[in-house]
Amino acid sequence: MLKKLPALCLMAVLLAGCGDNGLSSGGGSATAGPEVAVDTTPLSVVSVAPVDQTGDVSVDTNVLVTFNEAVLPFDVKQIVVCADPCVNPVDASVKLNASAKVLTIAFTAPLEYSQVYTATVLSATAVNFQNLAKPYSWSFKTAAAPSGGGSS
């Protein structure tokens, strides 16, 4: 056993020199690794086109919705555009741009002349899993029909 004593002492010294990685109560502090910042920014609509309460909008317009955060493409629900009073939503396709922040609503046919339309984003979820707090609505009015203007 005495022959093994120097080897055991050497092992004890080596182990003691390894330190405690800050996990003991003797001076160090325990860490779980680098902190990761979590994005908790609430999702919101920052701009729309046509702007709310705009008049004289082309009947061939597209509607744009810009969000403050990228949204999940499969989780933008129920973008409704209706003539007032809303009886039947207007048929349209919805597409996100590459940044996933700008939504384009393209109508399948021209809108009606001199009509007030209300657009509503009922719900959406950002890539940080924050939801739109409440539906976002705005309205615009299309231009009057062009006059005949011909002479006889």
C-alpha positions as CSV (number, residue, x, y, z in Angstrom):
1,M,0.0,0.0,0.0
2,L,2.9,2.3,0.7
3,K,4.1,2.0,-2.8
4,K,0.7,3.3,-4.1
5,L,0.7,6.3,-1.7
6,P,2.8,8.6,-4.0
7,A,0.4,7.8,-6.9
8,L,-2.7,8.5,-4.8
9,C,-1.2,11.8,-3.5
10,L,-0.4,12.8,-7.1
11,M,-4.0,11.9,-8.2
12,A,-5.4,13.9,-5.2
13,V,-3.2,17.0,-6.2
14,L,-4.3,16.7,-9.9
15,L,-8.0,16.5,-9.0
16,A,-7.7,19.4,-6.6
17,G,-6.1,21.5,-9.3
18,C,-8.9,20.9,-11.7
19,G,-11.1,23.3,-9.8
20,D,-14.8,23.2,-9.2
21,N,-16.0,25.0,-12.3
22,G,-17.6,27.5,-10.1
23,L,-20.1,25.0,-8.8
24,S,-19.0,24.8,-5.1
25,S,-20.1,27.3,-2.5
26,G,-16.5,28.3,-2.1
27,G,-16.3,31.5,-4.1
28,G,-17.4,30.8,-7.7
29,S,-20.8,31.3,-9.2
30,A,-22.7,28.7,-11.1
31,T,-23.7,29.5,-14.6
32,A,-26.0,27.6,-17.0
33,G,-24.3,28.9,-20.1
34,P,-24.8,32.0,-22.2
35,E,-28.2,33.7,-21.8
36,V,-30.4,33.7,-24.9
37,A,-32.5,36.8,-25.6
38,V,-36.1,35.9,-26.2
39,D,-38.0,38.2,-28.5
40,T,-41.3,39.0,-26.8
41,T,-42.2,41.9,-29.1
42,P,-46.0,41.9,-29.6
43,L,-47.2,41.5,-33.2
44,S,-48.8,44.7,-34.6
45,V,-49.7,46.2,-37.9
46,V,-47.5,49.2,-38.6
47,S,-48.9,50.4,-41.9
48,V,-51.6,49.7,-44.4
49,A,-52.2,50.7,-48.0
50,P,-54.5,52.2,-48.9
51,V,-54.2,54.3,-45.8
52,D,-57.2,54.3,-43.4
53,Q,-60.0,56.7,-44.6
54,T,-58.4,57.3,-48.0
55,G,-60.7,58.2,-50.8
56,D,-60.4,58.1,-54.6
57,V,-58.6,54.7,-54.5
58,S,-58.2,52.9,-57.9
59,V,-60.6,50.0,-58.3
60,D,-57.6,47.9,-59.5
61,T,-55.6,48.5,-56.3
62,N,-54.0,45.8,-54.1
63,V,-54.2,46.1,-50.3
64,L,-50.9,45.9,-48.4
65,V,-50.5,45.2,-44.7
66,T,-47.1,45.7,-43.0
67,F,-46.3,44.0,-39.7
68,N,-43.6,44.9,-37.2
69,E,-42.4,41.3,-37.1
70,A,-42.2,38.5,-39.6
71,V,-45.4,36.4,-39.5
72,L,-45.9,32.7,-40.0
73,P,-47.3,32.3,-43.5
74,F,-49.7,29.5,-42.5
75,D,-51.0,31.5,-39.5
76,V,-52.3,34.7,-41.1
77,K,-56.0,34.0,-40.8
78,Q,-59.0,35.6,-42.4
79,I,-58.0,38.7,-44.2
80,V,-61.4,40.1,-45.0
81,V,-62.2,42.9,-47.4
82,C,-65.8,43.8,-47.7
83,A,-68.0,46.5,-49.2
84,D,-70.0,48.3,-46.5
85,P,-72.2,46.9,-45.2
86,C,-70.3,43.6,-45.3
87,V,-72.4,41.0,-46.9
88,N,-69.9,39.1,-49.1
89,P,-66.1,39.3,-48.7
90,V,-64.3,40.2,-51.9
91,D,-62.4,37.3,-53.5
92,A,-58.7,37.8,-53.3
93,S,-55.4,36.0,-53.0
94,V,-53.0,36.7,-50.1
95,K,-49.2,36.6,-50.4
96,L,-46.3,37.4,-48.0
97,N,-43.1,39.0,-49.3
98,A,-39.7,37.4,-48.7
99,S,-39.2,39.1,-45.3
100,A,-42.6,37.8,-44.2
101,K,-43.6,41.3,-43.0
102,V,-45.6,42.6,-45.9
103,L,-48.8,41.0,-46.9
104,T,-50.3,41.7,-50.3
105,I,-54.0,41.2,-50.9
106,A,-54.7,41.0,-54.7
107,F,-58.3,41.0,-55.8
108,T,-59.5,38.6,-58.4
109,A,-61.6,41.3,-60.1
110,P,-61.7,45.1,-59.9
111,L,-63.5,46.6,-56.9
112,E,-66.7,48.5,-57.4
113,Y,-66.6,52.3,-58.1
114,S,-67.5,54.8,-55.3
115,Q,-67.7,52.1,-52.7
116,V,-66.4,52.1,-49.1
117,Y,-64.5,49.0,-48.3
118,T,-63.4,47.7,-44.9
119,A,-60.3,45.5,-44.6
120,T,-59.7,43.4,-41.5
121,V,-56.9,41.2,-40.4
122,L,-58.6,38.9,-37.9
123,S,-55.5,37.1,-36.6
124,A,-51.9,36.5,-37.3
125,T,-48.9,35.0,-35.4
126,A,-45.3,36.3,-35.6
127,V,-42.3,34.0,-35.9
128,N,-41.6,34.7,-32.3
129,F,-45.1,33.2,-31.6
130,Q,-46.6,36.5,-30.4
131,N,-50.2,36.9,-31.7
132,L,-51.9,40.0,-33.0
133,A,-53.6,41.3,-29.9
134,K,-56.9,42.0,-31.6
135,P,-58.3,42.3,-35.1
136,Y,-57.0,45.3,-37.1
137,S,-59.4,47.1,-39.4
138,W,-59.3,50.1,-41.7
139,S,-61.4,51.4,-44.5
140,F,-61.0,53.2,-47.9
141,K,-63.2,54.4,-50.7
142,T,-62.8,53.7,-54.4
143,A,-62.8,56.4,-57.0
144,A,-66.0,57.4,-58.9
145,A,-66.6,55.8,-62.2
146,P,-65.1,57.7,-65.1
147,S,-67.6,59.9,-66.9
148,G,-68.6,59.0,-70.5
149,G,-67.1,62.3,-71.8
150,G,-68.0,61.7,-75.5
151,S,-69.8,64.3,-77.7
152,S,-72.5,63.4,-80.2
